[in-house]
Amino acid sequence: MAQPDPNAPDVFTRREINLIVATPTQRRNELNMAEYWLWSGPRFAELMAMS
């Protein structure tokens, strides 16, 4: 049996993304940024350059 690659990314499932996006919050800007990041996948530095 093959062992999982410790360097492989541990990505969110669609269910987890939907739970994150559906979380009630007053911080709508941060939630919008997180939703964009989760669905489109830019690197962190690219995301910060857009903000």
Helices and strands as residue ranges (DSSP letters): H 14-21, H 28-40, H 44-50
